Amino acid sequence: MHHIASNRHYSYSLALIIAIIFGLITINQMLTAGITLCLICIIFAFMSTSYSFIGAGLLGYIFFTILIPKAGLKIAGMPLTVSNVLLVVFLISACFYMLINKQQDIFEENSIDAFVSVFMLVALVFFCGQFIVSFMKLGFKASLMAFIPNVTPIFIFGCSYVFLRNRIDRLLKVLQISLFIVVMFGLLQLIFGHYQTLIPGVTVNYTDYAEDGDRVFEQKMNMTSLGLKLVGTYQNGNLFGSVLLIACILGIGFFKKSESWLGKFTALIIIVFSLIEIIATLSRSALLGLALGLIVLGLYYRRYLIFILATCSFGYWFINLMGYDERLYQQDMTAAGRTFQYEDFFNSFMSMPLLEKASFLTVGKGFGFQSEMIGDYQLTIVESGILNLIMYSGLFGLFLYLAPLFFSGYAISKIRYESNDRFFIICVFSAMIGMWGQMSIDQLLNLPPTSNNYWILTFTLLLLIRNKSNSATSATNTIQNG
């Protein structure tokens, strides 16, 4: 094991990065946040020589990101949550570990590792270049506020792929436990009420609670004609609906994959109550995503179509039983104002000069872009993570987001024989498709909790495919040698 004191280049790199972070942030009058980040870098970078420590830390990041993504407060308008701190800490630690141990082979010779290494290189170059350009055009704070939720989860994706590839069983346990707890908290909130189950600084951001008090949920666009949306620990019904979408579909996978009665019972609880709660979020976009994910799963496994139809029938019955049909079946030709936003988006694009159109489609307007008058139309952030990503980084940025999903679909097609592992892999893939369905009409890609969850699913899916592919290759080699 290497030590910082014996690695001069490591020490110089650490000092340089800390100086750059401190300088940039203090120049922009964010002294408190700058000092905090520097202390985090100094303390935890010293721990980055331990492979096992980084792996355990990343599992902790996953657990808290899914369970209590809002736990923490805000400094200078930027969320300093447990999840974000762990992300920064272990991203830096993982990077330094790989620099120190650069003589070791991080990636092996297989197609999954090759894809991840190329993807991370291209993403690092493109998105960091985009951030520099955005910083020069739109200012540091605005660029950073957009860059963090949209791009930093991609970097944690790369680190997690490296440090958790030998901890797949632990990763799946953390996913199941965190989804179970978040679903159970949602059930408590549904039974006892939002403010009766509120824990400031844990289930809601402390700064939001201090500013809004007994209207903290109303201020997050959760009011409907039927009352508050169910928000769980996500402070917003649509965001909570997203994690429930994941829970419901992965719960199906856990139920089939688990060998113990406790694992199956836990998975069944996740399936049933996540379905009830996703309806109680009154989020039509989440229900759309769930339906899309279940359809994809049904296309892969047609013998389960009856189960999927039964699930949908139960959901329809529960909607009518609870009187949620008034909200969920409401005739709204504007889709809660979204159609006006999309119309302005496309009209703004059509009003651009030819070269500006080419630039917009290629690299977008930059991270931190908010609005701009183009002709008679206003180009602005809209309720669509996909369109916003195009606005930030163009079609190339959108392609980078989609590339792991496309590659995973191709890799799944190569897994020929049936097994519980393959079924679970397709459940994760279906959940990601469902998230894209919801992200088409919600800003999930652009917000920290849900964008983090998406990339957690992404590296989980690729690690599962990698493990399955390696097992198949080993079995083939054993047969040939035998």
DAMOHU-V340030 format. One line per field, one symbol per residue. psi: psi as a letter, one per 30 degrees, with the letter a starting at -180 (. if undefined). Layout:
psi = ???
This chain:
psi = kllefgjeeeeeeeeeeeeeeeeeeeeghheeeeeeeeeeeeeffffgfjeeeeeeeeeeeeeeeeeifgjaakkhfkkileeeeeeeefeeeeeeeeeehffkjeklileeeeeeeeeeeeeeeeeeeeeeeeeeefleeeeeeeeefeeefeefeeeeeefgfgheeeeeeeeeeeeeeeeeeeeeeeefleffgkjkfdflkeeeeeefbggeeefghfklfgaklkfbgffkeeeeeefeeeeeefeeeeeeekfleeeeeeeeeeeefeeeefeffgjeeeeeeeeeeeeeeeeeiffgeeeeeeeeeeeeeeeeefgffeefgkjjffhhfeeeeeeeeeeeeffkleeeeeeefegaflkfkelkkjbgljklklijeeeeeeeegafeeeeeefeeeeeeeeeeffjekkleeeeeefeeeeeeeeeeeeffglhefgkeeeeeeefeeefeeeeeeeeeeeeeeeeeeeeef.
